[in-house]
């Protein structure tokens, strides 16, 4: 089942592998060391259709579904988790929010530029004091005539500096009211909208993470996505799809770690034979492979439900939770298999190890996923 790819999936996998070998692999360690976000590489992926995988052709996108999207993110992440993360955030969060909840005019205005890579997208929900507790957000939007005025700051935002357009969640009603939050599109260059601190991270260092600041930032009333007060509900639905993104990201990193481990275990010799011959190593590889395939099945189940427009909150949370935890485990075992070499930057597994941890945190921690799952099964 897992290897039974559609023609579109095969095409995307081959395209990503070819692009990755030429454009990502020669540079990803340099980008990581320098914390350099390669915007030009992102724009090249836009030319290939990888920044508008889910966007219909009518709006300049590739017109694919979540199976193709899963393939694209996992194959990119198999090479570099940072680039996989940036492509995922651009597609499922910013672009996905506008695609799902934008008006026809809004879709025509922003989707073609996002799908082509002319615009890089950002999505602002998290604040310094509100991670999982989003209803306590302090960023506000106040209606003034034909405009909305935003004040506040968003933290941990992918492309917070380089993003050309951001979907921003802001409070338009009372604190803790799920109907008191609205979503807005804010373009870079709007007076009062600026970038703040760039985070110095453990992993995913080539994927830019920064603060977005709004100081009397006035935007047109037509930049409201959907209706006033619908923002939180919209965000939760966007995150359902975003969990598939992070599951795909996790599986790509885990597969990359497994690939490297298999190759190294066949080449590295101890006591006169390749270490793959030792049960201590071969059993690690067996566990990694089994758990990766189990996580992949959960992710494909969620993707199929999403394609069919069926309820998939529980399934996407399960996929994200299990795949991200398995990602960390696989990367940890890869470092162990490499031994001392795994602790150096001469081999890629130390980067897989550092990148993997973000998957259990971003777009809802593992603990939040367990909360979502438990509520679903208890109800």
C-alpha positions as CSV (number, residue, x, y, z in Angstrom):
1,X,0.0,0.0,0.0
2,X,2.7,2.5,1.0
3,X,4.7,1.9,-2.2
4,X,1.7,2.0,-4.4
5,X,2.2,5.6,-5.5
6,X,0.0,7.3,-8.0
7,X,1.5,8.7,-11.2
8,X,1.3,12.2,-9.8
9,X,3.1,11.1,-6.6
10,X,5.8,9.4,-8.6
11,X,6.3,12.5,-10.7
12,X,6.5,14.7,-7.7
13,X,8.9,12.4,-5.9
14,X,11.2,12.2,-8.9
15,X,11.1,15.9,-9.4
16,X,11.8,16.7,-5.7
17,X,14.7,14.2,-5.6
18,X,16.2,15.7,-8.7
19,X,15.8,19.3,-7.5
20,X,17.1,18.4,-4.0
21,X,20.2,16.8,-5.3
22,X,21.1,19.8,-7.4
23,X,19.7,22.7,-5.4
24,X,19.5,21.7,-1.7
25,X,22.0,19.0,-0.9
26,X,25.1,20.9,-1.9
27,X,24.2,23.8,0.4
28,X,22.0,22.6,3.3
29,X,24.8,22.4,5.9
30,X,26.0,25.9,5.0
31,X,22.5,27.3,5.3
32,X,22.2,25.5,8.6
33,X,25.4,26.9,10.0
34,X,24.7,30.4,8.9
35,X,20.9,30.3,9.7
36,X,20.4,31.4,6.1
37,X,16.9,31.2,4.7
38,X,17.4,30.5,1.0
39,X,14.6,32.6,-0.6
40,X,15.8,32.1,-4.1
41,X,15.6,28.3,-3.6
42,X,12.1,28.7,-2.4
43,X,11.2,30.8,-5.4
44,X,12.6,28.1,-7.7
45,X,10.4,25.6,-6.0
46,X,7.5,28.0,-6.7
47,X,8.4,27.7,-10.4
48,X,8.1,23.9,-10.1
49,X,4.7,24.2,-8.5
50,X,5.8,23.1,-5.1
51,X,4.5,26.3,-3.4
52,X,1.0,25.9,-4.7
53,X,0.5,22.1,-4.5
54,X,-3.0,22.3,-3.2
55,X,-4.0,25.5,-5.0
56,X,-6.4,24.9,-8.0
57,X,-5.0,25.6,-11.5
58,X,-7.6,28.4,-11.8
59,X,-5.5,30.3,-9.2
60,X,-2.1,29.4,-10.7
61,X,-1.5,26.3,-8.5
62,X,-0.7,22.7,-9.2
63,X,-4.3,21.5,-8.4
64,X,-3.2,18.4,-6.5
65,X,-4.6,16.8,-3.3
66,X,-3.1,15.9,0.1
67,X,-1.5,12.6,-1.2
68,X,0.6,14.6,-3.6
69,X,1.2,17.2,-0.9
70,X,2.3,14.6,1.6
71,X,4.8,13.2,-1.0
72,X,6.2,16.7,-1.8
73,X,6.8,17.6,1.9
74,X,8.2,14.2,2.9
75,X,10.6,14.0,0.0
76,X,11.9,17.5,0.6
77,X,12.3,16.8,4.3
78,X,14.2,13.6,3.5
79,X,17.0,15.9,2.3
80,X,16.5,18.9,4.5
81,X,14.0,19.4,7.3
82,X,14.4,23.2,7.2
83,X,13.3,23.5,3.6
84,X,10.5,21.0,4.2
85,X,9.2,23.1,7.1
86,X,9.2,26.3,5.1
87,X,7.4,24.7,2.2
88,X,4.9,23.2,4.6
89,X,4.2,26.5,6.4
90,X,3.8,28.4,3.2
91,X,1.4,25.8,1.7
92,X,-0.8,24.7,4.5
93,X,-0.9,27.7,6.8
94,X,-0.8,31.0,4.9
95,X,-1.8,29.8,1.4
96,X,-4.2,27.1,2.8
97,X,-6.0,29.6,5.0
98,X,-6.7,32.0,2.1
99,X,-7.7,29.1,-0.1
100,X,-10.1,27.7,2.4
101,X,-11.7,30.8,3.8
102,X,-10.9,33.6,1.4
103,X,-13.5,35.3,-0.9
104,X,-13.2,34.9,-4.7
105,X,-11.6,38.3,-4.9
106,X,-9.1,37.5,-2.1
107,X,-8.2,34.2,-3.8
108,X,-7.6,35.9,-7.1
109,X,-5.5,38.6,-5.5
110,X,-3.1,36.5,-3.4
111,X,-3.1,32.9,-4.4
112,X,-1.4,33.2,-7.8
113,X,1.5,35.1,-6.3
114,X,1.8,32.6,-3.4
115,X,1.5,29.6,-5.7
116,X,4.2,30.9,-8.1
117,X,6.6,31.8,-5.3
118,X,6.4,35.5,-6.2
119,X,5.1,35.9,-2.6
120,X,6.4,34.0,0.4
121,X,3.7,33.3,3.0
122,X,3.6,33.6,6.8
123,X,0.9,32.7,9.3
124,X,0.6,34.4,12.7
125,X,-1.3,32.8,15.6
126,X,1.3,32.3,18.4
127,X,2.4,35.0,20.8
128,X,5.0,35.1,23.5
129,X,2.4,34.4,26.2
130,X,0.0,32.3,24.1
131,X,1.2,29.1,22.5
132,X,-1.4,26.4,23.1
133,X,-3.6,28.9,25.0
134,X,-4.5,30.9,21.8
135,X,-7.7,32.4,23.2
136,X,-5.5,34.7,25.5
137,X,-3.9,36.4,22.6
138,X,-3.2,40.1,23.1
139,X,-2.9,41.2,19.5
140,X,-6.0,43.3,18.7
141,X,-7.8,44.5,15.6
142,X,-10.2,47.5,15.9
143,X,-12.6,48.6,13.2
144,X,-12.1,52.2,12.2
145,X,-14.3,53.2,9.3
146,X,-13.3,51.2,6.2
147,X,-10.1,49.9,7.9
148,X,-8.9,47.6,10.7
149,X,-6.1,48.7,12.9
150,X,-3.8,46.0,14.3
151,X,-1.7,46.3,17.5
152,X,0.4,43.6,19.1
153,X,3.1,41.0,18.2
154,X,3.3,37.4,17.0
155,X,6.1,35.1,17.9
156,X,7.7,31.9,16.4
157,X,6.5,32.8,13.0
158,X,7.9,31.0,10.0
159,X,9.0,33.7,7.5
160,X,8.3,36.4,10.0
161,X,11.0,38.6,8.3
162,X,10.9,37.4,4.7
163,X,7.2,36.7,4.3
164,X,5.6,39.0,1.7
165,X,2.1,38.3,2.9
166,X,0.8,37.1,6.3
167,X,-2.4,35.7,7.6
168,X,-2.7,37.2,11.1
169,X,-5.1,36.2,13.9
170,X,-6.2,39.1,16.1
171,X,-8.7,39.6,18.9
172,X,-11.8,41.6,17.8
173,X,-13.9,40.7,20.8
174,X,-13.6,39.7,24.4
175,X,-10.7,37.8,25.9
176,X,-11.2,34.0,26.0
177,X,-14.2,34.2,23.6
178,X,-13.7,31.8,20.7
179,X,-15.9,34.0,18.6
180,X,-13.8,37.0,19.5
181,X,-10.9,36.4,17.1
182,X,-10.7,37.3,13.4
183,X,-8.3,36.5,10.6
184,X,-6.7,39.2,8.4
185,X,-4.3,39.3,5.4
186,X,-1.5,41.8,5.9
187,X,1.0,42.6,3.2
188,X,4.7,43.4,3.9
189,X,5.3,47.1,3.4
190,X,2.0,48.1,5.2
191,X,2.8,51.0,7.5
192,X,3.0,49.7,11.1
193,X,3.9,46.1,10.2
194,X,7.5,45.2,10.8
195,X,9.7,42.2,11.7
196,X,11.1,41.7,15.1
197,X,13.6,39.3,16.7
198,X,14.9,36.4,14.7
199,X,15.1,33.2,16.8
200,X,18.5,31.4,17.2
201,X,17.3,27.8,17.1
202,X,18.6,24.4,17.9
203,X,17.5,22.9,14.6
204,X,15.5,23.9,11.4
205,X,18.0,26.7,11.3
206,X,17.6,27.4,7.6
207,X,13.8,28.0,8.1
208,X,13.4,31.5,9.2
209,X,11.5,32.0,12.5
210,X,10.9,35.5,13.8
211,X,8.6,37.9,15.5
212,X,6.0,40.0,13.6
213,X,5.1,43.4,15.2
214,X,2.0,45.5,14.5
215,X,1.9,49.1,15.7
216,X,-1.2,51.0,14.6
217,X,-1.1,48.9,11.4
218,X,-4.0,50.0,9.2
219,X,-5.3,47.5,6.6
220,X,-8.4,47.7,4.3
221,X,-11.6,46.2,5.6
222,X,-11.6,43.8,2.7
223,X,-8.5,42.1,4.1
224,X,-10.7,40.4,6.7
225,X,-10.9,36.6,5.9
226,X,-14.5,35.3,6.2
227,X,-16.6,37.0,8.8
228,X,-15.6,38.9,11.9
229,X,-15.3,36.5,14.9
230,X,-14.6,33.4,12.8
231,X,-10.8,33.5,13.0
232,X,-10.3,31.0,15.8
233,X,-12.6,28.4,14.3
234,X,-10.8,28.9,10.9
235,X,-7.4,28.5,12.6
236,X,-8.4,25.2,14.2
237,X,-9.5,23.9,10.8
238,X,-6.3,25.1,9.1
239,X,-4.3,23.3,11.8
240,X,-6.1,20.0,11.0
241,X,-4.5,20.1,7.6
242,X,-1.3,21.5,9.1
243,X,-0.9,18.4,11.2
244,X,-0.7,16.4,8.0
245,X,2.1,18.7,7.0
246,X,4.1,18.1,10.2
247,X,3.5,14.4,10.0
248,X,4.9,14.4,6.4
249,X,7.8,16.6,7.6
250,X,8.5,14.1,10.4
251,X,8.4,11.1,8.1
252,X,10.8,12.8,5.7
253,X,13.3,13.4,8.4
254,X,12.8,9.9,9.8
255,X,13.3,8.3,6.4
256,X,16.4,10.4,5.8
257,X,17.8,9.2,9.1
258,X,17.0,5.6,8.3
259,X,18.5,5.9,4.8
260,X,21.7,7.2,6.2
261,X,21.8,4.6,9.0
262,X,21.3,1.7,6.5
263,X,24.0,3.0,4.2
264,X,26.5,3.6,7.1
265,X,25.8,0.3,8.8
266,X,26.8,-1.6,5.6
267,X,30.0,0.4,5.2
268,X,31.2,0.6,8.8
269,X,33.2,-2.4,10.0
270,X,33.9,-3.6,13.5
271,X,35.3,-6.9,14.6
272,X,35.9,-7.9,11.0
273,X,32.4,-7.4,9.6
274,X,29.9,-4.6,8.8
275,X,28.0,-3.4,11.9
276,X,24.7,-4.2,10.1
277,X,25.6,-7.9,10.8
278,X,25.2,-7.3,14.5
279,X,21.8,-7.9,15.9
280,X,22.1,-4.8,18.1
281,X,22.2,-2.7,15.0
282,X,20.0,-4.7,12.7
283,X,17.2,-4.7,15.3
284,X,17.5,-0.9,15.6
285,X,17.0,-0.6,11.8
286,X,14.0,-3.0,12.0
287,X,12.3,-0.9,14.7
288,X,12.9,2.3,12.8
289,X,11.5,0.9,9.5
290,X,8.5,-0.6,11.2
291,X,7.6,2.5,13.2
292,X,8.1,4.7,10.1
293,X,5.7,2.6,8.1
294,X,3.1,2.6,10.9
295,X,3.3,6.4,11.1
296,X,3.1,6.7,7.3
297,X,-0.2,4.6,7.3
298,X,-1.7,7.0,9.9
299,X,-0.6,10.0,7.8
300,X,-2.0,8.6,4.6
301,X,-5.3,7.8,6.3
302,X,-5.6,11.4,7.4
303,X,-4.6,12.7,3.9
304,X,-7.3,10.5,2.3
305,X,-10.0,11.8,4.7
306,X,-8.9,15.3,4.0
307,X,-9.1,14.7,0.3
308,X,-12.6,13.4,0.8
309,X,-13.6,16.4,2.9
310,X,-14.5,14.1,5.8
311,X,-14.0,14.7,9.5
312,X,-10.3,14.0,10.3
313,X,-9.4,16.0,13.4
314,X,-8.6,12.8,15.4
315,X,-6.8,11.1,12.6
316,X,-4.6,14.1,11.8
317,X,-3.8,14.6,15.4
318,X,-2.8,10.9,15.7
319,X,-0.7,11.1,12.6
320,X,1.1,14.3,13.8
321,X,1.6,12.9,17.3
322,X,2.9,9.5,16.3
323,X,5.0,10.6,13.3
324,X,6.7,13.4,15.2
325,X,7.6,11.1,18.2
326,X,8.9,8.4,15.8
327,X,10.9,11.1,14.0
328,X,12.7,12.0,17.2
329,X,13.3,8.3,18.0
330,X,14.6,7.4,14.5
331,X,17.0,10.4,14.5
332,X,18.2,9.5,18.0
333,X,18.8,5.9,16.9
334,X,20.6,7.1,13.8
335,X,23.1,9.1,15.9
336,X,23.6,6.0,18.1
337,X,24.3,3.8,15.1
338,X,26.9,6.2,13.8
339,X,28.5,6.4,17.2
340,X,31.1,9.1,17.6
341,X,30.7,10.1,13.9
342,X,27.0,10.7,14.5
343,X,27.9,13.5,17.0
344,X,29.9,15.3,14.3
345,X,28.8,17.5,11.4
346,X,30.7,15.2,8.9
347,X,27.5,13.1,8.6
348,X,23.9,14.3,8.2
349,X,22.4,12.5,11.2
350,X,23.3,15.1,13.7
351,X,21.2,17.6,11.7
352,X,18.3,15.1,11.5
353,X,18.6,14.8,15.3
354,X,18.5,18.6,15.8
355,X,15.7,19.1,13.3
356,X,13.5,16.3,14.6
357,X,12.6,17.9,17.9
358,X,10.7,20.8,16.4
359,X,8.2,18.3,14.9
360,X,6.9,17.4,18.5
361,X,6.4,21.1,19.2
362,X,5.3,23.0,16.1
363,X,1.6,23.3,15.2
364,X,0.5,21.8,18.5
365,X,2.8,19.9,20.9
366,X,2.5,16.2,21.4
367,X,0.7,16.9,24.6
368,X,-1.9,19.0,22.8
369,X,-2.3,16.2,20.2
370,X,-3.0,13.7,23.0
371,X,-5.6,16.2,24.4
372,X,-7.3,16.4,21.0
373,X,-7.3,12.6,20.5
374,X,-8.5,11.9,24.0
375,X,-11.4,14.4,23.7
376,X,-12.4,12.8,20.4
377,X,-12.4,9.2,21.7
378,X,-14.1,10.1,25.0
379,X,-16.9,12.0,23.2
